[in-house]
Amino acid sequence: MEWLYILMPIAGVKIFWPGLIILGIGVGVIGGFFGMGGAWMVTPGLNILGFPMAFAIGTDIAHMAGKSLISTMRHGKFGNVDYKLGLIMLVGTVVGFEVGAQMIMWLERIGKVDMVVRWIYLGLLAFITWMVFTDIARRKAKDRAAIAAGKEVDKNATGLEWHKTLHKIKIPPMVNLSVAGIYCSAWLPIGVSFFTGWLAGILGIGGGLIRMPALIYLVGCPTHVAVGTDLFEVAISGLYGAASYTYKGRTELVAAIIMLIGAAMGAQVGAVATKYIKGYGIRIAFGLAVIGCAISVFLKLLPVYIPSINQICDIIATYMILGLVSALALYITIRMVQGAKNEIAAKKAKA
């Protein structure tokens, strides 16, 4: 089965190329739907397929930038992008990203990059899982309380309301973000973007893994606007990140191009799907995806402490990450087709 593997000239490793295609198409759909580059799956996915961690990060950022740009254009047509908010956040993102990238170079020099990055991933994924499902549980409790009291359910209510506390901070300059429907201190989105940019530089996630929930829970964006605005931010910061990692010699362009071809097609499907799957439907799917990703990363950490299970953990992790990407992409695609059919049927009924 040698023909299923291709030599990566820069990284110097042989890679299972069908895995790159599955990652590209699947993450294109998922990234366009969740409003992020999908690197929270691609970086560990590339590492599992055989790329050293630094190359996995740099390669993913390169493919992510182009794919996110395509998704942003699609979301822009739906009015889901707050360009003003995205440009304000760009300041903190670029500074934070460079700080994170320099930390990765230092960790690589001392031989600790794989271990440190994987543990940070696990901690981050665990926190986001808790945050998403706590929000969902509290939102459902509010809905039940409203129904019990005979009141109308507030469709705009959220379970976690950290943004309401942060909006009370009135440090000038204040900004009015009309698309997101927010009036807050400019330092709030700048601070959030610096932290997400720093994590992006360390983890190669483009910041999207935490920027989308951060836009919802800390800045206060509606879910669909958080999705579109995050993709806009990922596209711009991703271009900078790709240039930075390429300059440092940690980008495998052959792999990035293979994935980008599939991702460009998948991104169109994911962006359109947000028209039919709204609000908490997106959040629930997102939370389940994070859990699956965390399990696959954990499986890659176990052999460090139990070397004898290295091969079996590697096989399970590979199938899990590729299976997760495929299953999510298929689910989103099916829901999009169902939504489109219902929309067409409704229009015919009116005519």
C-alpha positions as CSV (number, residue, x, y, z in Angstrom):
1,M,0.0,0.0,0.0
2,E,3.0,2.3,-0.5
3,W,1.1,4.3,-3.1
4,L,-1.2,5.6,-0.4
5,Y,1.7,7.5,1.1
6,I,3.5,10.6,-0.2
7,L,6.7,12.2,0.9
8,M,6.5,15.7,2.3
9,P,9.6,17.5,1.0
10,I,10.0,20.1,3.7
11,A,9.0,18.1,6.8
12,G,10.8,15.0,5.4
13,V,8.0,12.5,6.5
14,K,5.7,10.2,4.5
15,I,2.0,10.9,5.0
16,F,-1.2,9.0,4.3
17,W,-2.5,11.3,1.6
18,P,-6.2,10.2,1.6
19,G,-6.2,11.3,5.2
20,L,-5.2,14.8,4.0
21,I,-8.2,14.9,1.6
22,I,-10.6,13.7,4.3
23,L,-9.4,16.4,6.6
24,G,-9.6,19.1,3.9
25,I,-13.2,18.4,2.8
26,G,-14.5,17.6,6.2
27,V,-12.9,20.5,8.0
28,G,-14.0,22.8,5.2
29,V,-17.6,21.9,6.0
30,I,-17.1,22.1,9.7
31,G,-15.1,25.3,9.6
32,G,-17.7,27.1,7.5
33,F,-20.4,25.9,9.9
34,F,-18.8,26.6,13.2
35,G,-17.1,29.8,12.2
36,M,-13.5,28.8,12.6
37,G,-10.6,27.4,10.6
38,G,-11.1,23.9,12.0
39,A,-7.5,23.8,13.3
40,W,-8.7,22.4,16.6
41,M,-9.1,19.2,14.6
42,V,-6.6,19.7,11.8
43,T,-3.5,20.4,14.0
44,P,-3.8,17.2,16.1
45,G,-5.1,15.4,13.0
46,L,-1.9,16.3,11.0
47,N,0.2,15.3,14.1
48,I,-1.6,12.0,14.3
49,L,-1.0,11.4,10.5
50,G,2.7,11.8,11.1
51,F,3.7,15.5,11.0
52,P,6.0,16.8,13.8
53,M,3.9,19.2,15.9
54,A,5.6,22.5,14.7
55,F,5.0,21.5,11.1
56,A,1.4,20.4,11.9
57,I,0.7,23.9,13.3
58,G,2.4,25.8,10.4
59,T,0.8,23.7,7.7
60,D,-2.7,24.0,9.2
61,I,-2.5,27.8,9.5
62,A,-1.5,28.1,5.8
63,H,-4.5,26.0,4.6
64,M,-6.8,27.7,7.1
65,A,-6.2,31.2,5.8
66,G,-7.4,30.5,2.3
67,K,-10.4,28.4,3.4
68,S,-11.6,31.0,6.0
69,L,-11.5,33.7,3.3
70,I,-13.8,31.7,1.1
71,S,-16.2,31.1,4.1
72,T,-16.1,34.8,5.1
73,M,-17.3,35.8,1.6
74,R,-20.2,33.4,1.9
75,H,-21.2,34.6,5.4
76,G,-20.9,38.2,4.3
77,K,-23.7,37.6,1.8
78,F,-26.0,36.5,4.7
79,G,-25.1,39.6,6.8
80,N,-23.3,37.5,9.4
81,V,-20.1,39.4,9.5
82,D,-19.4,42.5,11.8
83,Y,-16.4,43.8,9.9
84,K,-15.8,46.7,12.3
85,L,-15.5,44.3,15.2
86,G,-13.2,42.0,13.2
87,L,-10.8,44.9,12.4
88,I,-10.7,46.1,16.0
89,M,-9.8,42.6,17.2
90,L,-7.1,42.3,14.6
91,V,-4.8,44.5,16.7
92,G,-4.7,42.1,19.7
93,T,-4.7,39.0,17.5
94,V,-1.5,39.9,15.6
95,V,0.4,40.8,18.7
96,G,-0.8,37.8,20.7
97,F,-0.1,35.4,17.8
98,E,3.6,36.5,17.5
99,V,4.1,36.1,21.2
100,G,2.7,32.5,21.0
101,A,4.7,31.6,17.9
102,Q,7.9,32.7,19.6
103,M,7.0,30.5,22.6
104,I,6.6,27.5,20.2
105,M,10.1,28.1,18.7
106,W,11.5,28.1,22.3
107,L,9.7,24.9,23.2
108,E,10.9,23.3,20.1
109,R,14.5,24.2,20.9
110,I,14.3,22.6,24.4
111,G,12.4,19.5,23.0
112,K,9.2,20.0,24.9
113,V,6.8,21.3,22.1
114,D,4.7,18.1,21.6
115,M,4.1,17.4,25.3
116,V,3.3,21.0,26.3
117,V,1.0,21.7,23.3
118,R,-1.0,18.5,23.8
119,W,-1.6,19.2,27.5
120,I,-2.6,22.8,26.7
121,Y,-5.0,21.4,24.1
122,L,-6.6,19.0,26.6
123,G,-7.0,21.8,29.2
124,L,-8.6,24.1,26.7
125,L,-10.9,21.5,25.2
126,A,-12.1,20.5,28.7
127,F,-12.9,24.1,29.6
128,I,-14.7,24.8,26.4
129,T,-16.8,21.6,26.8
130,W,-17.8,22.7,30.3
131,M,-18.6,26.2,29.1
132,V,-20.8,25.1,26.2
133,F,-22.8,22.5,28.0
134,T,-23.2,24.6,31.1
135,D,-24.6,27.4,28.9
136,I,-27.0,25.0,27.2
137,A,-28.2,23.5,30.6
138,R,-28.8,27.0,32.1
139,R,-30.6,28.2,28.9
140,K,-32.9,25.1,29.1
141,A,-33.5,25.8,32.8
142,K,-34.6,29.4,31.9
143,D,-36.9,28.1,29.2
144,R,-38.6,25.7,31.6
145,A,-39.0,28.4,34.3
146,A,-40.5,30.8,31.7
147,I,-43.0,28.1,30.6
148,A,-43.9,27.2,34.2
149,A,-44.6,30.9,34.9
150,G,-46.8,31.2,31.8
151,K,-44.4,33.6,30.1
152,E,-43.1,33.6,26.6
153,V,-39.7,32.0,26.1
154,D,-37.0,34.6,25.3
155,K,-35.3,33.3,22.1
156,N,-32.3,35.7,22.6
157,A,-31.6,34.5,26.2
158,T,-28.3,32.8,27.0
159,G,-27.3,30.5,29.8
160,L,-24.0,32.2,30.6
161,E,-24.1,36.0,30.7
162,W,-20.5,37.0,31.4
163,H,-20.8,39.6,28.6
164,K,-23.4,41.6,30.6
165,T,-20.8,42.1,33.4
166,L,-18.0,43.0,31.0
167,H,-20.2,45.5,29.2
168,K,-20.4,47.5,32.4
169,I,-16.7,48.4,32.0
170,K,-16.8,51.8,30.4
171,I,-13.1,52.5,29.6
172,P,-12.8,54.8,26.6
173,P,-12.9,54.6,23.7
174,M,-16.4,53.2,23.5
175,V,-17.5,51.6,20.2
176,N,-20.9,50.9,18.7
177,L,-21.0,47.6,16.8
178,S,-24.2,47.8,14.8
179,V,-24.2,44.3,13.1
180,A,-23.6,42.5,16.5
181,G,-25.9,45.0,18.3
182,I,-23.3,45.8,21.0
183,Y,-22.1,49.0,22.6
184,C,-18.9,48.4,24.7
185,S,-15.4,49.5,25.5
186,A,-13.0,48.9,22.6
187,W,-10.6,47.3,25.1
188,L,-13.0,44.3,25.5
189,P,-12.6,42.9,22.0
190,I,-8.9,43.9,21.9
191,G,-8.2,42.0,25.2
192,V,-10.2,38.9,24.0
193,S,-8.4,38.9,20.7
194,F,-4.9,39.2,22.3
195,F,-5.6,36.1,24.4
196,T,-7.1,34.1,21.5
197,G,-4.2,35.3,19.3
198,W,-1.7,34.1,21.8
199,L,-3.3,30.6,21.9
200,A,-3.4,30.6,18.1
201,G,0.3,31.1,18.0
202,I,0.9,28.3,20.5
203,L,-1.7,25.8,19.2
204,G,-2.0,26.7,15.6
205,I,-5.8,27.0,16.0
206,G,-6.2,30.4,14.4
207,G,-7.9,31.4,17.6
208,G,-11.2,30.2,16.2
209,L,-11.6,27.4,18.7
210,I,-12.0,29.9,21.6
211,R,-12.7,33.1,19.6
212,M,-16.2,31.9,18.5
213,P,-17.3,31.1,22.1
214,A,-15.5,34.2,23.4
215,L,-17.4,36.4,21.0
216,I,-20.6,34.8,22.3
217,Y,-19.9,34.6,26.0
218,L,-17.5,37.5,26.6
219,V,-18.3,40.1,23.9
220,G,-22.0,39.2,23.6
221,C,-22.4,38.5,19.9
222,P,-25.4,36.5,18.6
223,T,-24.3,33.1,17.5
224,H,-24.6,33.6,13.7
225,V,-22.7,36.9,13.9
226,A,-20.0,35.3,16.1
227,V,-19.6,32.6,13.4
228,G,-19.2,35.0,10.5
229,T,-17.1,37.6,12.3
230,D,-14.7,34.9,13.6
231,L,-14.2,33.6,10.1
232,F,-13.3,37.1,9.0
233,E,-10.8,37.4,11.8
234,V,-9.4,33.9,11.2
235,A,-8.8,34.7,7.5
236,I,-6.9,37.9,8.2
237,S,-4.8,36.6,11.1
238,G,-4.3,33.3,9.3
239,L,-2.6,35.1,6.4
240,Y,-0.2,36.7,8.9
241,G,0.3,33.4,10.7
242,A,1.0,31.5,7.5
243,A,3.7,34.0,6.5
244,S,5.2,33.9,10.0
245,Y,5.5,30.0,10.1
246,T,6.6,29.8,6.5
247,Y,9.4,32.3,7.2
248,K,10.4,30.0,10.1
249,G,10.5,27.0,7.8
250,R,7.6,25.1,9.5
251,T,5.0,25.0,6.7
252,E,4.5,22.0,4.4
253,L,3.0,23.7,1.3
254,V,2.3,20.4,-0.5
255,A,0.0,19.2,2.3
256,A,-1.6,22.6,2.6
257,I,-2.5,22.7,-1.1
258,I,-4.0,19.2,-1.0
259,M,-6.2,20.1,2.0
260,L,-7.1,23.5,0.6
261,I,-8.6,22.1,-2.6
262,G,-11.1,20.0,-0.6
263,A,-11.6,22.6,2.0
264,A,-12.6,25.2,-0.6
265,M,-15.6,23.0,-1.6
266,G,-16.5,22.0,1.9
267,A,-16.5,25.6,3.2
268,Q,-19.3,26.6,0.9
269,V,-21.5,23.8,2.3
270,G,-20.8,24.7,5.9
271,A,-21.5,28.4,5.4
272,V,-24.9,27.7,3.8
273,A,-25.8,25.2,6.6
274,T,-25.8,28.0,9.2
275,K,-28.9,29.4,7.4
276,Y,-30.8,26.3,8.4
277,I,-29.2,25.4,11.8
278,K,-29.3,28.3,14.2
279,G,-28.2,29.3,17.7
280,Y,-28.1,26.4,20.2
281,G,-28.2,23.8,17.4
282,I,-24.7,25.1,16.4
283,R,-23.5,25.1,20.1
284,I,-24.6,21.5,20.8
285,A,-22.8,20.2,17.7
286,F,-19.8,22.2,18.6
287,G,-19.6,20.8,22.1
288,L,-19.9,17.2,20.9
289,A,-17.1,17.9,18.4
290,V,-14.8,19.3,21.1
291,I,-15.3,16.1,23.3
292,G,-14.3,13.8,20.4
293,C,-11.2,15.9,19.6
294,A,-10.2,15.9,23.3
295,I,-10.4,12.1,23.4
296,S,-8.1,11.7,20.3
297,V,-5.5,14.1,21.8
298,F,-5.6,12.2,25.1
299,L,-4.9,8.9,23.2
300,K,-1.8,10.5,21.8
301,L,-0.6,11.4,25.3
302,L,-1.1,8.0,26.9
303,P,1.9,6.2,25.2
304,V,4.3,8.8,26.8
305,Y,3.5,7.2,30.2
306,I,2.6,3.6,28.9
307,P,4.9,3.0,25.8
308,S,3.6,-0.5,25.2
309,I,0.2,0.8,24.0
310,N,1.7,3.3,21.5
311,Q,0.6,1.4,18.3
312,I,-3.0,0.7,19.4
313,C,-3.5,4.3,20.7
314,D,-2.1,5.7,17.4
315,I,-4.5,3.6,15.3
316,I,-7.5,4.5,17.5
317,A,-6.7,8.2,17.5
318,T,-6.2,8.2,13.7
319,Y,-9.6,6.6,13.0
320,M,-11.3,8.7,15.7
321,I,-10.2,12.1,14.3
322,L,-10.9,11.1,10.7
323,G,-14.2,9.5,11.7
324,L,-15.2,12.5,13.7
325,V,-14.5,15.0,10.9
326,S,-16.4,12.8,8.4
327,A,-19.4,12.2,10.7
328,L,-19.8,15.9,11.5
329,A,-19.4,17.0,7.9
330,L,-22.0,14.5,6.8
331,Y,-24.4,15.6,9.5
332,I,-24.1,19.2,8.6
333,T,-24.5,18.5,4.9
334,I,-27.6,16.4,5.4
335,R,-29.2,19.1,7.6
336,M,-28.4,21.7,5.0
337,V,-30.0,19.6,2.2
338,Q,-33.1,19.0,4.4
339,G,-33.4,22.8,5.2
340,A,-33.0,23.7,1.6
341,K,-35.7,21.2,0.6
342,N,-38.1,22.6,3.2
343,E,-37.4,26.1,2.1
344,I,-38.2,25.3,-1.5
345,A,-41.3,23.4,-0.5
346,A,-42.5,26.4,1.5
347,K,-42.0,28.8,-1.4
348,K,-43.9,26.5,-3.8
349,A,-46.8,26.3,-1.2
350,K,-47.0,30.1,-1.1
351,A,-46.9,30.3,-4.9
